[in-house]
Amino acid sequence: MKDQALNFTDTVRERLAQRGLALPLDLPRPAGAYEPYRLWRGTGYLAAQIPGYGPDSFPGRLGAELSLKEGQQAAARAALNAIARIHQALSGFDRFEGLLHVAGHVASVEDFLDQPEVLDGASELFAFVLGEKGLHSRTAYAAPRLPKNVSIELEVTFAYLDNS
C-alpha cells in the first residue's frame, strides 16, 4: 500500500492501462495554420481532435465506408487523442478540473442517423478514463464530409486550475 494517494495523472495512466491503452505520443498535427489548443483563464479549448490520418484511422463516412461499431472505435480514438492533448496542454492532469462540453462531428451519409451512438464511443472513454471529471454535455453533428476524409472530429472544452 502506498503512503500517498496517487496523483490524478497516475490515476489516468492506470485507467488507460486497464483498457490496454496509453497516452499517444505522436498526436495528429493541425491541418492548417492554428494551434492545437488554447488555455484562457481556467478554460481550455482543443482544436478538432480526430482519430488520426491514414487507412488505420477509420477514414470515410458512417453508413458507407464505416459501420456503427467502427465509428464508435474512431470516436474513442479521437477521445484518446483529446485526453493526450489535454495532458500536453497542462503538463499532466493534476490541474485538470473536468470536461465541460464535447461537440462531435460525424462524417456520414444522408440516411445515417446514429451520430449520437457513434459519439458514445468517445463519451464512454472520457468517463472511464477521467471518472467524474470526464462527464460532459455534448452535441452531435452530421457532416457529409470532414477535412482530409476523417470520420470524426471532436471539439473539446475543459476547465483547469489557473495558477496565474
Disulfide bonds with the S-S distance in Angstrom:
none
